[in-house]
Amino acid sequence: MSENFHGTDFTLAGQSPLVSSSRAGWNQIQLALYRQPPDCLPEHCSPYHVVCINAGAPVTLQQTVDGQSETVESVPGDIGIYPAKLWQTFSWYQEAEFLQLYLAPRLLNQLGTELQGKGCIELRPQLTSCFDPLIYQIAIALKAALETNEIGSQLYADSMANALAAHLLCRYSTCRSDLRRYAGRLSQQQLRQVTDYIDAYLDQNLSLAELAALVQLSPYHFARLFKQSTGIAPHQYHIRCRVERAKQLLLARLSIADVAQTVGFASQGHLTYHFKRIVGTTPKAYLQQ
């Protein structure tokens, strides 16, 4: 497999995942949820960095990565980090349920160049029992986004991928150092250029790289400056704009289902979820008021 996620097969030990982002159009990160009987994975070498989170019951896991072996009693929430291009093998002795996040090395290398001045990033394998609350929250949030809005979740997935990559750089790379912090905001012209573009393409599955390219910034730099300029992340701003447009269309007496489709929500239920979260009431109740 290449670093490109297009066409990636997430079958593991002959079984397909229960949940997979393979059809979601995500570019920077991929997710798969597995439930496997006791089994083993023969020696293999992944082109991706893999972060594995125990999402089920305790399990005994035997692992060898780059010649280093470790047997752990993994409990729910434990993580393992398995760097790309290292030979690895795994065995587990009870039924196991686990979430795997896949990151292409190019994302960490790009961030390493931008934030640390180092363009070739190596991660340290994390084989012992470890709980990392940020990684756990990112994994659960991505799984929830995939289950509620598979098709329209690219901007959110890009944001989470950047957050995860920056965290891995800071805590799990072989050359750990403080990350370069960005101060300041987008200029008024830059902000208007981006917000006008979002407003013009509300129904599209925008990416962070697409928005950053408008103002000739890296995705990571752009996301931080956008949040410092508006108070919210780009994906949150995108959803709020969709809800505001939905309010206008509802008052124009379009059906809720048509409004959802027009502003880019995956379904009427997905519109209702975000509408109630932001407005405080459902679209139907909004019309009645």
N, C-alpha and C positions, 0 to 999 in steps of 0.2 A: 504493500500500500504506500502511496505517496503522502506528503503532508496535506494535500488537498482532500477535504472531507467529502467531496462529491462522489457518490456511489459507494461510500464506505459500508461494508457489511459488518453489522454489530452482533452477528451470531457468535455465541460463546459456548464452547464445549458441545457444539451441535444443537444448541437451543437458542431461539430468538428471544430478545428482551420483552418484558411485559410492557414497557414504555420506552420509546425511542424518539430522538429528535431528527432522525434521518430524513424525514419529509418536511421539516419545519423551515428549511432554508437558512439555517444558522451557518455563519461563516467562520466565526472565531472559536466556537466551543461546541461540543456535542455531549449529549447525555443519554445514558441507557440504564434502565432498571432491570435487574435480573433476579430470578428466583431459581436456584439450582440445587439438585440433589447432591449428596456427597460425590465428589469427582476430583479430577486433576486437570490442569492445563499443562501440556508438554512444553518443553523449552521453546520460546519464541522471542522475537524482537519487535517491539511496537515502534512505528514511526511517530507516535504521539506521546506526550506526557500524559499519564493517567493518574487521576486522583480517585481513590476508591473509598466509599463510605458504607459502613455496615448499617443497613436499613432494616435488619430483622433481628433474629435471636442471637445469643452468644454462639460462637463457632470457633473451633480449633483450626487455625490456618498455618500451614507450613509453606514458607516462601523462600526462594533463592533468587537474588538479583545481583548480577555482575559478580557472581562467585560468593556473595555474602548470604548466609542462610540464617533464618530466624523462624521460630515457632511461637505463635502468640495465641492467647485466649482472647479473641476479639469480641467486644461487647457492643451493643447498639450505639451508634454515633462515632465509633472509632474510625480513624482515617488511615489510609496507606497512600504513599506517594511513590510512583514508579516512573522514573525518568525515561524519556524516549531513547531508543537505539541501544538499550542494554538488554542482554540476554536474561530471561526471567522464566521461572516455572513456579506453579502454585498447586497446592493440594488442600482440600478442606474436608472435614470428617463428619459434618452434620449438614442438614439442609441450610443453605445460605441465601439471604436476600441482600443485595447490595446495589448501590448507585455508583455508576462510574462516570466521571467527567473526563473528556478528552480535549486536550489543548495542543495545537500545532506548535512546534518549537519556534516557528517564525514569529509568533506573537510575543513570546518572552524575549526573543532576541531583539525585536523592535523596541520593546519597552526598556530592555536593558541598555540599549544605545541611547535612548532618550532620557532615561532617569538616572542611570549610573555611569554612562559613558563607556559601557562594556557591551559589545555586540554579540558575543557568543556565550550564552548563559547555560550553565550546567546546574541541575538540581541534585540535591542529596536524596537518595532513597530514604523513605520513612517506613521502616519495617516493624518497629516496636509499637506497642499499644499507645495510641495518642488520640486525644480529642481536641479539635480545633473548632471553636464555636463559629468563627466567620466562614470557614469552608463549609461547615454543616448548614449554616443558614443560606449560603449561596446555592448549595445543591438542592435544598428543599424548595427554595424560591423558584429555581429554574424548573423543577419538576412540576410545581403548581402552575407556572406560566404555560408550560407545555400542555398540561391537561385541560386548561381552561381556554387557551387561545393558541393552538398549535401554529396556525398559518400566519398570524399577525404579531409574532413575538420576537422578531429579529432584533429590533432596536434595544429591547430589554435584555436579550441574550448577549448582545455586544457589550452592553454596560457591565453585566455580571462577569463576562469574560475578562474585561479589563481590570475589574476589581480583584478577581481571583489571581490573574497573572501578576499584578502588583504585589499582592500578599505573598505569593510564592517567591517572588524576587527578594522580598524583604526578610522572609523567615526561613526559606528552605533552599536558597541557592548556595553554591559552594563559596561564593564571594559576597557575603551579605554586607550591605552598607545602607546608610540612610538614603531614602529616595529624594530626588530633587523635587522641591515643592513649587507649584505654580501659583503666583499671586496675580491679582488684577482681574480684569473682566474683558469680555468681548467689547469692541468698540460699538457705538450705536449703529454704525453702518453694517458691521458684521452681524450683529444681533438681528437687525431688520432683515438682512439677506436670508438668514437661516429661518427665522419665524415666518417670513413670507413663503419660503419654499415648503415648510411644513404645512402651512395653511393651504397651499395649492395642491398638495399631494396627500391630503388626509387619509384617503382610502388606500394608500400604498403601504407596503411593508418596508419602511425605510430602514437603512442601516446607519450605524454611527459613522462609518468611514465615508458614506455618501454625504452626510451633513458636514463632517469635518472638511471634506474636500472643497466645499463651497467657499470656505474662508481660509483655505490652504494651511490647515493645522493638522497635526496628528490626532487620531481619534481620542487618545488619552488626554492630551492637552486640551482639545476642544471640549470634551465632556466636563472637565474641571472648571474651565472658564465659563461655560454655559451655565453651570449650576451656580457659580459665584455671581453671574449676571442676573439670573432669574429667580434664584432660591430653590429651584427644583431641577431634577435631572432631565435630559432630553426626552427619554421615554415617557416620563410623567407629564411633561409639557405636551407631548404629542397626544396623549390620552385626554388631557384636559381640553385641548382644542377640538378633539373629536366630540366630546360631550357638549361643548358650547355650540358646535355646529348642529348637533342632534337636537338641542333645545329649539333652535331656529326652525328646523325642518318639522319638528313635532307641531309647532305653532302654525305651520303652513298646512297642517292636516295630512301629512304623509303617514302611512301606517308605520308602526314601530319596527316591523320587520324590514320595510323598505329603508327606513332611516338607518338602521343598523348596517345594512349593506352599503348604503351611499357613503357613510362616513368611515367605513373600513373595519367595523367590528365583525368578528367571525360569525356571530349569531345574534338573535334577539336577546337571548339569555346573557351573552357577554356584554352587550350594551346595557342591559338592565343592571348587571352587577356593578359596572363602573359608574353608571349614572347615579345609582343610589349611594355609592361610596362618596362621590364628589358633590352631588346636589343635595343629598339627604333624603331623597324620595325616589320612587320608581317613575319611569316615563309615563305610565298610565296615570298615576296619582298627580304628576306634574300637569298633565293636560286637564285633569278635573279641577285643579286649583286655579 
